[in-house]
Amino acid sequence: MASLVTVDQVDKALKLGLAADVGDSSASDGDASRLDDIILKISQATDIVLDFIQPKPDPAWTIETVPPRVTAAIIIAIRCLLDDTEESMAMLTGLSGKTGPDPKNPIAALLWRLRDPSMA
């Protein structure tokens, strides 16, 4: 699965300060593992968001063609994965398809027009 957001986009949107970690020549292994964790979260959030969208985009989106609302949803999902709070986890659980989407869920609100509920 191709990444639909960049580390730089996530860094700027969530104000993580990763650019300082990467540009610091004295960066420790902890900083590298932090970057690795963000890359993992990007992959996880992309999978969560694309799984909610039904049918899958055809042709598959690339970083150049992904709609901005999908990029925003992925970044919010990354924030939820990083926060690991009850509220954040509820937002992600609301995308499971087990229950109807919560109209207050910002991720579902961004993606709902891209979803055909009869196919989900």
C-alpha positions as CSV (number, residue, x, y, z in Angstrom):
1,M,0.0,0.0,0.0
2,A,1.4,3.4,-1.0
3,S,1.6,6.1,1.6
4,L,-0.9,8.8,1.0
5,V,0.6,11.3,3.4
6,T,4.3,12.3,4.0
7,V,6.2,12.4,7.3
8,D,6.6,16.1,6.6
9,Q,2.8,16.7,6.3
10,V,2.2,14.8,9.5
11,D,5.1,16.6,11.3
12,K,3.7,20.0,10.3
13,A,0.0,19.2,11.0
14,L,0.6,17.6,14.4
15,K,3.5,19.8,15.4
16,L,5.7,16.9,16.3
17,G,9.1,18.5,15.8
18,L,10.4,15.6,13.7
19,A,12.3,17.9,11.4
20,A,14.5,18.9,14.3
21,D,15.1,15.2,15.1
22,V,16.0,14.3,11.6
23,G,18.2,17.4,11.1
24,D,20.1,17.0,14.4
25,S,23.4,15.2,13.7
26,S,23.6,14.2,17.3
27,A,20.2,12.5,17.2
28,S,20.0,9.4,19.4
29,D,18.5,6.0,18.5
30,G,15.4,7.2,20.4
31,D,14.9,9.9,17.8
32,A,15.2,7.3,15.0
33,S,12.7,5.0,16.6
34,R,10.3,8.0,17.0
35,L,10.5,8.5,13.3
36,D,10.0,4.8,12.7
37,D,7.0,4.9,14.9
38,I,5.5,7.8,12.9
39,I,6.1,5.9,9.7
40,L,4.3,2.9,11.2
41,K,1.4,5.1,12.4
42,I,1.1,6.6,8.8
43,S,0.7,3.0,7.4
44,Q,-1.8,2.0,10.1
45,A,-3.9,5.2,9.7
46,T,-3.9,4.9,6.0
47,D,-5.1,1.3,6.2
48,I,-7.9,2.3,8.7
49,V,-9.1,5.1,6.5
50,L,-9.0,3.2,3.3
51,D,-10.8,0.3,4.9
52,F,-13.7,2.6,5.8
53,I,-14.0,3.9,2.3
54,Q,-16.2,1.5,0.2
55,P,-15.8,0.8,-2.7
56,K,-12.0,1.1,-2.8
57,P,-10.8,3.9,-5.1
58,D,-10.1,2.6,-8.6
59,P,-7.5,3.5,-9.8
60,A,-5.9,3.5,-6.4
61,W,-4.9,7.0,-5.1
62,T,-1.4,8.1,-5.0
63,I,0.1,10.9,-2.9
64,E,-0.5,13.2,-5.8
65,T,-4.1,12.2,-6.5
66,V,-5.5,11.6,-3.0
67,P,-8.4,13.9,-2.1
68,P,-7.4,16.5,0.5
69,R,-10.2,15.3,2.9
70,V,-8.7,11.8,2.9
71,T,-5.3,13.3,3.7
72,A,-7.0,15.2,6.6
73,A,-8.7,12.0,7.8
74,I,-5.4,10.1,7.8
75,I,-3.7,12.8,9.8
76,I,-6.5,12.8,12.4
77,A,-6.3,9.0,12.6
78,I,-2.5,9.3,13.2
79,R,-3.2,11.8,16.0
80,C,-5.7,9.3,17.5
81,L,-3.1,6.5,17.3
82,L,-0.5,8.7,19.0
83,D,-2.9,10.0,21.7
84,D,-4.2,6.6,22.8
85,T,-6.9,8.2,24.8
86,E,-10.4,6.8,25.2
87,E,-11.8,9.6,23.0
88,S,-9.2,8.9,20.3
89,M,-9.8,5.2,20.4
90,A,-13.6,5.8,20.2
91,M,-13.0,7.8,17.0
92,L,-11.1,4.9,15.4
93,T,-13.6,2.3,16.7
94,G,-16.4,4.3,15.0
95,L,-14.8,3.4,11.7
96,S,-15.1,-0.3,12.3
97,G,-18.4,-0.7,10.5
98,K,-19.9,-2.6,13.4
99,T,-22.1,0.3,14.4
100,G,-23.4,3.3,12.4
101,P,-21.0,6.1,12.2
102,D,-21.2,8.8,14.9
103,P,-22.0,12.1,13.2
104,K,-19.7,13.8,15.7
105,N,-16.7,11.7,14.5
106,P,-14.6,14.0,12.4
107,I,-12.9,11.2,10.5
108,A,-16.3,9.6,9.5
109,A,-17.6,13.0,8.6
110,L,-14.7,13.7,6.2
111,L,-15.1,10.3,4.6
112,W,-18.8,9.6,4.5
113,R,-19.3,11.0,1.0
114,L,-16.7,8.6,-0.3
115,R,-18.5,5.6,1.1
116,D,-21.3,3.5,-0.3
117,P,-22.9,2.0,2.9
118,S,-24.6,-0.7,0.9
119,M,-21.1,-2.1,0.0
120,A,-19.7,-1.9,3.5
